[in-house]
């Protein structure tokens, strides 16, 4: 449903909102286009409300989608499998199209533009020899090892399941940043840095070559948020906050924290760890505010009243009430 145009001349605070890949293809749901379209429509309806008072720049994950494209390509034996950077671009184009259309259908006061975004990484990044980024569908342990042996993959536990992991180098520079900034300044809702961006390395002459990797979407979103000098960074995921003791009977949500307060805790490297690192980097670099929480709570996350709110000052950690073991 379309929303009303904001008051003329009002200045909306700017925010980067990062949508997790599982927000568009949720765990356990079929990896189908119709499922993704429905999820994008739901996300767009939520973001439409938020766009009344905030100028949004939207990023998104692509882990389930790029993994599915890799499986599809592997089934066609007549050609060499497409490299991950090309699959990154394919998945980002696919998701960008679906999100762009859903957002344009839901918002009438601004147009949406989706950009396939290149992100420069270091050719000698140690991540290339130690893959950690989860992509693709989940398996039980026996099936995961069977598939890994057949395809030459690396697999690791992801919660109660197993998934493929690939290199995830540090994002160093967003190639299309000047274009993104000009589009944002012109009033567009920009969808960019999808999947963390398409990873490329840069030679001495400034020419780019794609590499086999998937950049972490949250770290790329933090880099984008710093470079665009936005007011707030929101990481929308499938849990309502960052938790101490997640998955245990004593788990407690962290409702507020400083970067140092979060850095003093340990979080899983394959899931919450990069999100915590991303919000810490943004707040430390800008003094702005960041939040981690559920996509359903985006407006409250932007307002500072839901999820885990990260600020430069205040108590190192503030907990909510214990909620018992996670489902």
Secondary structure, 3 states (H helix, E strand, C coil): CCCCCCCCCCCCEEEEEEECHHHHCCCCCCCCHHHHHHHHHHHHHHHHHHCCCEEEEEEECCHHHHHHHHHHHHCCCCCCCCCHHHHHHHHHHHHHHHHHHHHHHHCCCCCEEECCCEEECCCCCHHHHCCCEEEEEEECHHHHHHHHHHHCCEEEEECCEEEEEECCCCCCEECCHHHHHHHHHCCCEEECCHHHCEEEEECCCCCEEECCCCCCHHHHHHHHHHHHCCCEEEEEECCCCEEECCCCCCCEEEEEECHHHHHCCCCCCCCHHHHHHHHHHHHHHHCCEEEEEEHHHHHHHHHCCCCEEECCCCCCEEEEEECCCCC
